[in-house]
Amino acid sequence: MVISITPLVTVSPDKMEASLTLYPPMPGTPLLQIDDLTELLQQEGIHYGLNREILLGCLEQSHKEQKIISGSLIAKGSQPIAGHDAYLRFEVEMGSIPGKIMGNGKIDFHERKMFTSVRKGELIATKVPATGGTAGTNVLGHPLPHQPGQDIKVNAVDNASYKEESGEFRASRPGILTVVENTIKVCSKLTIPGDINFSTGNIEARDAVDIGGSILPGFQVNAEGDLRIGGGVRSATVISQGNVLVQEGVSGKQTVMRVTGDVDIPFVEQASISAGGTVIIRRQAYYSRVLAGADIHYQEESKVIGGISMAGGNISLGQVGSDNAAPALIAAGTDGKQYLRYEALQQEIQDKEDELERCLQLHGHGSQLPFHLSMSEELEEMHSDLHKLNLAAHKKEDTPEELSTRLRSRTITVHGLIYAGTLLRIGNVTKLLENTMAARRFSLSEDLQEIIPLSL
């Protein structure tokens, strides 16, 4: 004889659903009532999310229709609701900000609006506080933890003021608005109609700066606010604590740009650009070094030939490489400053190894002179330091789980061809591309050990 027993209630593995199995009553036995059924279910551990209407329906079908009720969903838990992060809600028209992801998944490449004017006392932005979120509950009545929203640090500079009680940013004097991440600044505007050359000299300004022409070789512009350059930058130095818009491109091996906010340029050739925010390149990057704390976005028709494109966030590109160009390094989720340390340490190791080899050639490779041993020990320490360097872009307060989640979201998106020989990096993982591909999105595998390509 085989006897099978079907439990009254079945709970899903995640404890978020409970299903009922109910047989019709046997002749001569009292009918099961709703309160009795509820009590039986509670004895089975179901303490949350019971649907009384569904229970009544099951009983009616069982009693009147003599129907076997099997797998009827009678209880559901509630999922935890994460809190919303704090953010700045701007009360003035900021215009389009290139590099933002739009609703259709495309990237906004409209020209950036510069030099927004504000009046004295005008409300610029309001800090909307983070919300705490709501804990969930499974059908057994056990609470499920939730993720509260994260606060943000905000700052008001120069002629901008902030009231913590109301969360309001206002202009204490009329001026030009500069926004970099969560720092709001109001300053004056300096206008230079032509080129930066011997007639103007170098420019050092606490203001936003509007240059009508180009910055010519050997000159320097240092602006504490936003900077618009109507011409180009040629073998010059540009420093800005705001955002930078260049309308005719950046070129020259001696060109260095260090920008706290975003950079928007049509092309860059043999130059170095470092930005704390997002970098937009509209046509081409040719043997240049482009480092961004946030994202790097090339328009889909653009080309990247050689050089380094390295973002703390994501990268989207058009074509990468060509048949006869030196390979490019394309990196997402990578800390540019740490990478520079990595490069410098590599060079130190190479110099030290060359020095040691010269000494050994002079004194013999079997030599055990004290300074030979000392140099060897230094090299071992330097190699150890090199391997310990973490190049993955992260926040100081990140837990290992948060860093892993962040790295899984980092992508390199190539809309055109990406040629064989290109070196890809996401965080601390690298991949040398062996074959030319087209229209691929590269991301880390679930175990974060390799970079995998997916078709767009």
Secondary structure, 3 states (H helix, E strand, C coil): CCCCCCCCEEECCCCCEEEEEECCCCCCCCCCCHHHHHHHHHHCCCCCCECHHHHHHHHHHHHHCCCCEEEEEEEECECCECCCCCEEEECCCCCCCCCCECCCCCECCCCCCCCEEECCCCEEEEEECCCCCECEECCCCCEECCCCCCCCCCEEEECEEEECCCCEEEECCCEEEEEECCEEEEECEEEECCCECCCCCCEEECCEEEECCCECCCCEEEECCCEEECCCEECCEEEECCCEEECCCEECCCCEEEECCCEEEEEEECCEEEECCCEEEEEEEECCEEEECCCEEECCCCEEECCEEEECCCEEECEECCCCCCCCEEEECECHHHHHHHHHHHHHHHHHHHHHHHHHHHHCCCCCCHHHHHHHHHHHHHHHHHHHCCCECCCCCCCHHHHHHHHHCCEEEEEEEECCCCEEEECCEEEECCCCEEEEEEEECCCCCCEEEEEC
